[in-house]
Amino acid sequence: MKRFITIAVYLLLPALLISCYNSQMKIVEPSQQEMVKIKSAGDSISVIITNTLKKELKAAIEEGGFLNAITVCNQIAQPLTETTGNNFNLKIKRTSFKYRNPLNAPDSIETLALEYFNQMISEDREIPDYYVQKVIENNKSYFCYYKPVKVEQLCLGCHGMPENMDTSVVNQLAKLYPEDRAIGYSAGDFRGLISVTIPE
């Protein structure tokens, strides 16, 4: 797996440099030593944020169904993500091209990471467990760790095909997220990324 990821990153590197290089920023391939260090930190943080959000959403569903889960997610998902990041002095973000909350829209660097995964999916290749970018900006370096998120069966109550979702859920989503892009999924689909920014 490590060799596969290294080769994939190496093949993508020229495109990254062309897309991202300017007088202030460029993306380069992390060393193997850096990859090991960043993977360890990124894995730990992504597990924490994933498990915390799942716990809150499952409790909300048990208490009041998917309609309640939408309200809870709308109120706590973003603050909970930010609080977790603050606890570790790191920036954590959930991002996707098909985002629900506009605050989760990808920036230019995250867009490259999402395109990396989408390219592999379009080629029917198995996506890696993680992906790392080393960013050099204004003579300072930092790392962007990405953990892919797939749609689980439980997610379909709020992210599935509208015709298969409860009408009250569809209406509430339209009310809270008028530009919602995060529907139409099936179980196992690539949902997006957990992004963790880690200083060098």
Phi, psi and omega in degrees: 000315180300318181295319180299315181296317180299317179295317181298316179295319181298318180292330181277342189304314180303318179295322179296316182295321179294319184286324192253343187287130168210193185291347185241339187218143169207157178247130181234167180281128177293153174287165178299321179296319178294321180300317181297315181295313183291322178300316181300313180292314182296318178300314182298313182293317182294325176295317180298310183293322179296311182295323180294314179295318179299317180300315181295318182290320178296319178296320180294320179294317179297327182280321185209022177075188184293331178296320177291323180298322178298315180297314180298315181297319180299326185269329189243339187301312182292311178299323180294319178297315180294319180296318178299317177298317179298325179297333180251006183056041180227157174267123178239139181211146170256128186220156182194156171289331180256065184277158175261310178269124180304337178294342180265005177299141183286146171274187186295324180286318178294328177300319178297320179294316178297320178295325177300313180291318180296326178296317179295320179295319180295336178264011180057036177258149179289129181283148180287165180288340181198170179210142183229133171247139169256119184251129174249117185221125181053043177066017175237148182246146171209168183242144173245114179260137181233131175247118180292144179242130177251154181284127175263164182304321181298331184290339189292341178297337180236347184234006183277201177288129183308323182291343179259359182261155177300137182301322180295327178291315179300317181293320180292321177298318179296327180286314184279328184227078184298340179247030183303131177246356193264049176229170178089015181273160169240159179302133179096349179293152173288120184266320183161208187225146163267122183252129178235119178266122187238124179293156181292000000 
